[in-house]
Amino acid sequence: MSIPASLMAMPANVKVVSSGYFAPELARDWFETEAGQRQVAAMPRRRRMDEDVLDAALLHLLSAESRCMTDVDIRIDDGQAL
């Protein structure tokens, strides 16, 4: 990820969490179907992530400790992007 230098003068930091597939309530039923099971079986670690794996990264990016971080993309995907 790269943002233009002209945006660096703005009072905002750009921080992104790129997640893999997890099972939010909306998608939970899909992963129980035969097609959903095939999708999970095709993943490198053959599992979905739980929603709570994103919590620590999100809390850090929202905290004062990350105030000087910008142009950050944290990938939390359990190897699914490989």
N, C-alpha and C positions, 0 to 999 in steps of 0.2 A: 504494500500500500504506500502511496506517496501523494502528499498533498502539495499544491503549488506554494512556493515561498510567499507569494502575495497574500495568502490566507493566514500566514503566521502572525501578522499584525493584529488579527482579530482576537477578541477576548474569549476564544473558545478552543478547547483541545479536542482533537479527533482521536477517538478511541473506539475500537471495534472488537467484539468477540465473535469469531466465526465458529459456529457449533456444527457438530455432526448430527446425525439422526438421534433423537431421543423420543420418549413416549409421552408427550403432553396429552392431556385428557382428550383433546380433539382428534389426535391420531392413534390413540391406543387401540381402538377397534380395528383399524387398518392392519396393524402389525399382527393381529390375531388371525387374519385371513391367510389362505394358502399363498396368495401373491405376496403378502407382507412377510410371511415366513421365508419365502424364497429371497426376498430382498435382504433380510437379516442374514441368511445363510451366505449371501454373496459378499458380505462385509468382511474385511480382513480378520477381525476378531470375533465374528459371528455373534454379535450382541449389539443391542442399542444402549445408549447411555441413559442414566437416570437424570432427571431434571436438575437435581441438586448439585451435580458436578460443575455447573456454571456459577454457582453462588459465590465461591471464593474469588474468582476472577472479577465478577461484576462488582462485588463489594470493594475490592481493591481499586478498580478503575474509578469508582465513585468517591473514594476516600481522599482526604487531604494529602496523603502520602503520594498520590499519583498526579499531583497538581502540575508537575513539570513534564509529565509524559504527554507526548502528542505524536500523531502519525503512527499509532500502535494498532496492530492486529494480532490478537491472541487466538490461536487456533486450538480449540478443545474439541477433538473429533474422534478420539479413541482409534486413530489410524485409518479412519474411513476415507480420507482424501488421498491415501496412497494409491 
